[in-house]
Amino acid sequence: MSEVPGAARPDDDGRDAPEDSGADAADFGRQLAAAAEKSGLGALARDEQLSGRDLLGAVGGVRGILEALLPGLVFLVVYSSLTSFAGYDAQAALVPALGASVGLAVVFTIARLVAKGQPTQAIAGLVGVLASAALALWSGDARDNYVLGFFTNAAYALALLISLFVRWPAIGLIVGFLMGDGLAWKQDRRKYRAAQFLTLVWIGLFVARLAVQVPFYLVNNVEALGAMRLLMGVPLYALVLVFSWLVVRAVYPSSSRSGE
């Protein structure tokens, strides 16, 4: 098969990439794969059969799911209860709702530190909750508690789109190194097309979040915005992970895996 321009020769780790773009892609791919491995995605990708345990680990485990969902859920419940049932106006309900959300995120972070576990996820979540709360307090508008999420999703979608334009689909880089394929997948038409397709699927995830949630922001429907943020967070992420696993398993049958 003729080589794709800018691709590395088939080898296990892409170190012999003949062009600068290939070498850069190899370095970037290793970094992405290392981060994915730490998050549990590596074990999931290499599963012969879909394992509920590995899927749970890939979405952060029980604790990670609670850390991702509960601060937002508490904010939504407290804010909605105060405005709908307790007679609070929107601004009066904002402070206690944010206080409950931030307080819970702090508890999760302290629990990680006390347990001497990996506090990175909890700390990252706490920083996100604090930044969002600060923005909402500054503007006095509850819906601004969700604005940073818009920029995050837009940034991910843009980065993945750029990877497609430069013909190094990011999902291919991640999967290639997780599966021991290095950059060799780029010379395999089937794997390359699968990498492009999965990168588009993940772009679709981030774009879908924006397409659904931004209109609720624009019409100032905080309750619907918060509910969609929760539903399109971990649950939708898990569904896309399962779909991605199915595609990866189709193009990386066990008998052809590197190192087996």
Secondary structure, 3 states (H helix, E strand, C coil): CCCCCCCCCCCCCCCCCCCHHHHHHHHHHHHHHHHHHHCCHHHHHCCCCCCHHHHHHHCCHHHHHHHHHHHHHHHHHHHHHHHHCCCCCHHHHHHHHHHHHHHHHHHHHHHHHHCCCCCHHHHHHHHHHHHHHHHHHHHCCHHHHHHHHHHHHHHHHHHHHHHHHCCCCHHHHHHHHHCCCCCHHHHCHHHHHHHHHHHHHHHHHHHHHHHHHHHHHHCCCHHHHHHHHHHCCHHHHHHHHHHHHHHHHHHCCHHHCCCC
